Structure formats: C-alpha cells, structure tokens
Amino acid sequence: MHTVVLIPGDGIGPEVAHAAQRVINSTGLDIRWVEMPAGEAAIATDGDTLPEKTLDAIRTHKVGLKGPVGTPIGKGFRSVNVTLRKKLDLYAAVRPVRNMPNVKTRYDNVDIVIFRENTEGLYSGIENEITAGVVTSMKVCTEKACERIARAAFRYAKARGRKKVTVFHKANIMKLTDGMFIRVAKKVHDEEHPTIAYEELIIDNGCMQLVKDPTRYDVLLMENLYGDLMSDLCAGLVGGLGVVPGANIGDNAAVFEAVHGTAPDIAGKNLANPLACIMSGVMMLNHMADTTGDEACRAAAAKIKHAYDAVLTEGTTLTRDLGGTAGGKEFTDAMVREIQKS
C-alpha cells in the first residue's frame, strides 16, 4: 500500500482533487489517502494557510497531490505554494507541456518539459528600501542549487529518452548569477551526460524561437523567475493551464498539483475541468514508480493517460473550456469507464 497526502485546496480545488483521487482509485492501485488542509479554507480550522501538520504529513509520506489553493492578499499570509517549496526544499518545478488530442491550438507536435529552479533567484524575497522612493531586490544564486536542478533535468532527459536540454538565461547582463547557472549546467552536461544534446540561449531570443517553432525544444532548464514565466507561456501553446500538470520535487518529498487558479466563481457548479489535476496524478504515479520501484504505479499511470487521451479523442464528453458541454463529473465518469475497460 502507498500513502498519499491529498490537499483539496480552495474554490474548485476539492472538485478537481477528488476527481483525480477517484480516477486513481479506479485503476485498482492500493492507495491510502490522508486528507490535509491548506489554503484559505485552512485559516478557519487551523489559523494558518499551511498548518504544520500538513507539512509533517508530507514529510512522513513523501508525496502529495494538491488542488489549487488561495492565499489572502494583504493579510500577512505568505503564499502557500512558495512556503511548501521552501519548507520541504522542493527545488525542481517540473512542467510537461504537450498537445492534447482534440484540443485545437495554433501549434502542433509540441512536447516540452520545463525544469525550473524553485528555491532561489529573485523569489528569495530579499528586498530592501534604500531610501525614500528607492528599493532593491536581491537575486540569490548558489552553486549547489544550480547543480541539483541541472542534474534533475539531465537525469529526467536520460530516463525519458529525451534528446536535448536547452538552458534559457540572461548571462550577457547578469554575468555572475546567470553566468553561474549556465557554467554549472554545462559542467553537469559535459561530465555526466555528454550524449544528450545541450544548448544555451539568451532568453529573449529563446522566446522568439519558441513562438516561431516550439518543436525545436525538448527539455528547457532555467532559473526561478524565467521558469515561472515560461511555464505559463508554454502552457498557452497547447491550450492553457487546464491541460497541463505540474510537480514540485525535492530529494525527500514531492507535491504534484494543478497549476491553474481556484476559480471561486464556478466552484460547486460542476463546471471545473479536472484534467490538469488528473494529469498531475499521472506524474505522481510515475514518480512513485521511480522512487519505490513499484511498477504497478507506472501501469496505473499508463491506464489513466490512455483514458484521458481516449476521452479527449472521442470528444463527446468534453468540458466547456475544451469546447464541450459536459461537467467535470461527467468527464471524470467517462475516464473511469475507459479505465475499467482496460
């Protein structure tokens, strides 16, 4: 039996998280779910957006599946997502982006995986007011963090049969911070993975090349801020945040999540598309197979992936955001039926 911490979250979070839970359970995989609070809903019950008991549960069980969460603005609460990454040292944000069946976009054959360093850069949050009207923000870059995110990207590329890793950077301007990032990435490539193609691109040129032809990219590696921006930009190439999964992975724990918002205006109306959270669940199962050696997890992930590809291709049970009329429950029902066929 595997144990997974389930964080339903806020708004549509419980709907999509429980849909993903139901789909995973339908594969027959033996999972014990431990439901824990986070987000705005946790303030009423625990007085904090990220209770220590939730962090402890993830530390204990090593893996979590999270719906979108909200953080009250201007009330002294720190971002739940940022705090999760910091407290659990989830240094690798991983975002696979690919075209989905029957989801029409401007681009075809997009298949990119973004590796974003998740703990440093400008998101370190070190800001100071020098004098009235003058503030500074410090970009932190350490060799240790650069090395481990580079290793994670190259290990992933090797394990998944990926052919190339491209580093986006601005080392022509930020010669020390971004300069360290590309120096360390190249060292990891040359010494540990020389058979994988490697390139470096200044990020503005990389963005131009991306919108001209996204198929030229395979694995993208970058520091925190660039990765945050490029993750959402790349999602737009294939239909938006509703059709891409996300993961935050460290050496001792990992949290998988739908990266879209809480959409409180449609919460409880059976309008939310659970696909991104379900896809994040597939990433979680593959990670569990990698870390525990239990190939039943990988087989379950393959069943789910086949099911959502089949439901999308068939096209009669699509949610409104995908051009259909079905609700999230009906989409989930269709996936479960497809899984039960296999």
C-alpha positions as CSV (number, residue, x, y, z in Angstrom):
1,M,0.0,0.0,0.0
2,H,1.1,3.5,-0.8
3,T,0.1,6.6,1.2
4,V,-0.6,9.9,-0.5
5,V,-1.3,13.2,1.2
6,L,-4.3,14.8,-0.5
7,I,-4.7,18.6,-0.2
8,P,-8.1,19.6,-1.7
9,G,-7.4,23.3,-1.6
10,D,-9.9,26.2,-2.3
11,G,-12.6,27.1,-4.8
12,I,-12.7,24.4,-7.4
13,G,-9.8,22.6,-5.7
14,P,-11.9,20.0,-3.8
15,E,-13.8,19.1,-7.0
16,V,-10.7,18.5,-9.2
17,A,-8.6,16.9,-6.4
18,H,-11.3,14.4,-5.5
19,A,-11.9,13.7,-9.2
20,A,-8.2,12.9,-9.5
21,Q,-8.4,10.7,-6.4
22,R,-11.4,8.9,-7.9
23,V,-9.7,8.3,-11.2
24,I,-6.6,6.9,-9.5
25,N,-8.6,4.7,-7.3
26,S,-10.4,3.3,-10.3
27,T,-7.1,1.7,-11.5
28,G,-7.2,-0.7,-8.6
29,L,-3.9,0.6,-7.2
30,D,-3.8,0.2,-3.4
31,I,-3.5,3.8,-2.0
32,R,-4.3,5.2,1.4
33,W,-5.3,8.8,1.2
34,V,-4.5,11.2,4.0
35,E,-6.5,14.4,3.5
36,M,-4.9,17.6,4.9
37,P,-5.8,21.3,4.9
38,A,-4.0,24.2,3.1
39,G,-5.1,27.5,1.7
40,E,-7.8,29.9,2.7
41,A,-10.0,27.1,3.9
42,A,-7.4,26.1,6.5
43,I,-7.5,29.5,8.2
44,A,-10.9,28.9,9.7
45,T,-9.9,25.4,11.1
46,D,-6.2,25.8,11.8
47,G,-5.5,29.6,11.8
48,D,-2.9,29.3,9.1
49,T,-2.9,28.8,5.3
50,L,-0.3,26.0,5.7
51,P,-0.6,24.2,9.0
52,E,2.5,22.4,10.4
53,K,0.5,19.2,10.5
54,T,0.2,19.3,6.7
55,L,3.9,19.8,6.2
56,D,4.6,17.0,8.7
57,A,2.2,14.6,6.8
58,I,4.1,15.3,3.5
59,R,7.4,14.8,5.2
60,T,6.2,11.5,6.6
61,H,4.6,10.1,3.5
62,K,6.9,11.7,0.9
63,V,4.3,12.5,-1.7
64,G,1.3,14.8,-2.0
65,L,-1.4,15.6,-4.6
66,K,-2.7,19.2,-4.3
67,G,-5.6,21.1,-5.7
68,P,-5.3,24.9,-6.3
69,V,-5.1,26.9,-3.1
70,G,-5.7,30.6,-2.4
71,T,-3.7,33.0,-0.2
72,P,-5.5,36.1,1.2
73,I,-3.8,39.2,-0.2
74,G,-2.7,41.9,2.2
75,K,-3.4,39.9,5.4
76,G,0.1,38.8,6.3
77,F,-0.1,35.3,4.9
78,R,2.7,34.1,2.8
79,S,2.0,32.2,-0.5
80,V,1.1,28.6,0.3
81,N,3.0,27.4,-2.8
82,V,6.1,29.3,-2.0
83,T,6.1,28.1,1.6
84,L,5.6,24.5,0.6
85,R,8.7,24.7,-1.7
86,K,10.8,26.4,0.9
87,K,9.8,24.3,3.9
88,L,10.1,21.0,2.0
89,D,13.0,22.0,-0.2
90,L,11.1,21.2,-3.4
91,Y,13.7,22.6,-5.6
92,A,12.6,21.3,-9.0
93,A,9.4,22.6,-10.6
94,V,8.6,20.3,-13.5
95,R,6.0,21.2,-16.1
96,P,5.4,18.9,-19.1
97,V,3.6,20.6,-21.9
98,R,2.3,18.7,-24.9
99,N,-0.5,18.9,-27.4
100,M,-3.6,17.0,-26.2
101,P,-5.9,15.1,-28.5
102,N,-8.8,17.2,-29.8
103,V,-7.6,20.4,-28.1
104,K,-7.1,22.8,-31.0
105,T,-4.3,25.3,-30.8
106,R,-2.0,27.3,-33.1
107,Y,0.7,24.7,-32.8
108,D,1.1,21.0,-33.4
109,N,3.7,18.5,-32.1
110,V,4.5,20.5,-29.0
111,D,6.3,18.3,-26.5
112,I,8.3,20.3,-24.0
113,V,9.3,19.7,-20.4
114,I,10.3,22.7,-18.3
115,F,12.7,22.4,-15.3
116,R,12.6,25.5,-13.1
117,E,14.8,26.0,-10.1
118,N,12.3,26.5,-7.4
119,T,14.0,28.0,-4.3
120,E,16.3,30.9,-5.3
121,G,16.6,33.8,-7.7
122,L,14.5,36.9,-7.2
123,Y,11.9,34.7,-5.5
124,S,14.2,34.6,-2.4
125,G,12.2,37.6,-1.4
126,I,15.2,39.7,-0.2
127,E,14.1,43.3,-0.7
128,N,15.2,46.5,0.9
129,E,14.2,50.1,0.9
130,I,17.5,52.0,0.4
131,T,15.9,55.4,0.8
132,A,12.5,57.0,0.1
133,G,11.5,56.0,-3.4
134,V,14.4,53.6,-3.9
135,V,14.1,49.8,-3.3
136,T,16.3,46.9,-4.2
137,S,15.5,43.2,-4.8
138,M,18.3,40.7,-4.5
139,K,18.7,37.7,-6.9
140,V,20.3,34.8,-5.0
141,C,22.2,32.1,-6.9
142,T,24.2,29.3,-5.3
143,E,26.3,26.6,-7.0
144,K,24.5,23.9,-5.0
145,A,21.1,24.9,-6.3
146,C,22.3,25.4,-9.9
147,E,23.9,21.9,-9.8
148,R,21.0,20.0,-8.4
149,I,18.4,21.5,-10.8
150,A,20.7,20.8,-13.7
151,R,21.2,17.2,-12.6
152,A,17.5,16.8,-12.2
153,A,16.9,18.0,-15.8
154,F,19.6,15.8,-17.3
155,R,18.5,12.7,-15.2
156,Y,15.0,13.2,-16.4
157,A,16.1,13.6,-20.0
158,K,18.1,10.4,-19.9
159,A,15.3,8.4,-18.1
160,R,12.6,9.6,-20.5
161,G,14.7,9.2,-23.7
162,R,14.8,13.0,-24.3
163,K,17.3,14.2,-26.8
164,K,18.2,17.8,-25.8
165,V,18.4,20.2,-22.9
166,T,18.3,23.9,-23.6
167,V,19.2,26.5,-20.9
168,F,17.4,29.9,-21.1
169,H,19.5,32.6,-19.4
170,K,20.4,36.3,-19.4
171,A,24.1,35.8,-18.6
172,N,25.0,38.6,-21.1
173,I,23.6,41.0,-18.5
174,M,23.6,39.1,-15.2
175,K,27.1,37.8,-15.6
176,L,27.6,36.4,-12.1
177,T,24.2,34.8,-11.3
178,D,23.1,33.6,-14.7
179,G,26.7,33.1,-15.6
180,M,27.0,30.6,-12.7
181,F,23.8,28.9,-13.8
182,I,25.0,28.2,-17.3
183,R,28.5,27.3,-16.2
184,V,27.2,24.7,-13.8
185,A,24.7,23.3,-16.3
186,K,27.4,22.9,-18.9
187,K,29.7,21.2,-16.4
188,V,26.9,18.7,-15.5
189,H,26.3,18.0,-19.2
190,D,30.0,17.6,-20.1
191,E,30.9,15.4,-17.1
192,E,27.8,13.3,-16.6
193,H,25.6,13.4,-19.7
194,P,27.6,14.2,-22.8
195,T,25.4,12.1,-25.1
196,I,22.4,14.4,-24.6
197,A,22.5,17.5,-26.8
198,Y,23.0,20.7,-25.0
199,E,22.5,24.4,-25.9
200,E,22.3,27.8,-24.3
201,L,20.1,30.6,-25.4
202,I,19.6,34.1,-24.2
203,I,16.0,34.1,-23.0
204,D,14.7,36.9,-25.3
205,N,16.0,35.0,-28.3
206,G,14.7,31.8,-26.9
207,C,11.2,33.2,-26.6
208,M,11.3,34.4,-30.2
209,Q,12.4,31.0,-31.3
210,L,9.7,29.4,-29.2
211,V,6.8,31.2,-30.8
212,K,8.3,30.6,-34.3
213,D,8.7,26.9,-33.8
214,P,8.2,25.3,-30.4
215,T,9.0,21.9,-31.8
216,R,12.7,22.8,-31.7
217,Y,12.7,22.4,-27.9
218,D,12.7,19.3,-25.8
219,V,13.7,19.9,-22.2
220,L,14.1,23.6,-21.0
221,L,16.2,24.4,-18.0
222,M,16.1,27.8,-16.3
223,E,16.2,29.7,-13.0
224,N,13.2,30.6,-10.9
225,L,11.7,33.7,-12.4
226,Y,12.3,32.7,-16.0
227,G,10.8,29.3,-15.3
228,D,7.7,30.8,-13.8
229,L,7.1,32.9,-16.8
230,M,8.0,30.3,-19.4
231,S,5.9,27.6,-17.8
232,D,2.7,29.6,-18.3
233,L,3.8,30.8,-21.7
234,C,4.4,27.2,-22.9
235,A,1.0,26.1,-21.5
236,G,-0.6,28.7,-23.8
237,L,0.9,26.9,-26.7
238,V,-1.2,23.8,-26.0
239,G,-4.5,25.2,-24.7
240,G,-3.7,26.7,-21.3
241,L,-3.2,25.8,-17.7
242,G,-6.3,23.5,-17.7
243,V,-4.5,20.9,-19.8
244,V,-1.0,20.8,-18.2
245,P,0.2,19.2,-15.0
246,G,2.8,20.3,-12.5
247,A,5.2,19.0,-9.9
248,N,7.4,20.3,-7.2
249,I,10.1,17.7,-6.4
250,G,12.8,17.5,-3.8
251,D,15.2,14.8,-2.6
252,N,12.9,13.9,0.3
253,A,9.4,14.8,-0.8
254,A,7.3,15.7,-3.8
255,V,4.0,17.6,-4.3
256,F,2.0,17.3,-7.6
257,E,-0.5,19.9,-8.4
258,A,-2.9,21.5,-10.9
259,V,-1.2,24.9,-11.5
260,H,-4.4,26.8,-12.5
261,G,-6.3,29.0,-10.1
262,T,-9.1,28.4,-7.6
263,A,-11.8,29.9,-9.9
264,P,-14.2,30.6,-7.0
265,D,-16.8,31.9,-9.4
266,I,-17.5,28.4,-10.7
267,A,-16.8,26.4,-7.5
268,G,-19.5,23.9,-6.7
269,K,-21.2,24.2,-10.1
270,N,-19.7,21.1,-11.8
271,L,-18.1,23.4,-14.4
272,A,-14.4,22.8,-13.5
273,N,-12.2,20.7,-15.7
274,P,-10.3,18.2,-13.5
275,L,-7.9,17.2,-16.3
276,A,-4.8,19.1,-15.1
277,C,-5.1,17.6,-11.6
278,I,-5.6,14.1,-13.1
279,M,-2.6,14.6,-15.3
280,S,-0.6,15.7,-12.2
281,G,-1.7,12.5,-10.6
282,V,-0.2,10.6,-13.5
283,M,3.1,12.4,-12.9
284,M,2.8,11.5,-9.2
285,L,2.3,7.8,-10.0
286,N,5.3,7.7,-12.3
287,H,7.4,9.4,-9.6
288,M,6.2,6.8,-7.1
289,A,7.3,4.1,-9.5
290,D,10.7,5.8,-9.9
291,T,11.3,6.2,-6.2
292,T,9.8,2.9,-4.8
293,G,10.3,0.5,-7.7
294,D,6.6,-0.4,-7.7
295,E,5.8,-0.8,-11.4
296,A,2.1,-1.2,-10.6
297,C,2.2,2.6,-10.1
298,R,3.6,3.1,-13.6
299,A,1.0,0.7,-15.0
300,A,-1.8,2.7,-13.3
301,A,-0.4,5.9,-14.7
302,A,-0.4,4.4,-18.2
303,K,-4.0,3.4,-17.8
304,I,-5.0,6.9,-16.8
305,K,-3.1,8.5,-19.6
306,H,-4.7,6.2,-22.1
307,A,-8.1,7.0,-20.7
308,Y,-7.9,10.8,-20.9
309,D,-6.4,10.6,-24.4
310,A,-9.3,8.3,-25.4
311,V,-12.0,10.6,-23.9
312,L,-10.5,13.7,-25.5
313,T,-10.2,12.0,-28.9
314,E,-13.7,10.6,-28.7
315,G,-14.9,14.2,-28.0
316,T,-18.4,13.8,-26.7
317,T,-17.7,14.3,-23.0
318,L,-15.6,17.4,-23.1
319,T,-15.9,20.2,-20.5
320,R,-16.8,23.7,-21.5
321,D,-13.3,25.1,-21.6
322,L,-12.5,22.4,-24.2
323,G,-15.5,23.3,-26.4
324,G,-17.9,20.7,-25.0
325,T,-20.9,20.8,-22.7
326,A,-20.1,18.2,-20.1
327,G,-19.5,18.9,-16.5
328,G,-16.4,17.9,-14.6
329,K,-18.2,14.9,-13.0
330,E,-19.3,13.6,-16.4
331,F,-15.8,14.0,-17.8
332,T,-14.5,12.0,-14.8
333,D,-17.2,9.4,-15.2
334,A,-16.1,8.9,-18.8
335,M,-12.5,8.4,-17.7
336,V,-13.4,5.9,-15.1
337,R,-15.4,3.9,-17.7
338,E,-12.5,3.9,-20.0
339,I,-10.1,2.7,-17.3
340,Q,-12.5,-0.1,-16.4
341,K,-12.4,-1.3,-20.0
342,S,-8.7,-1.9,-19.8
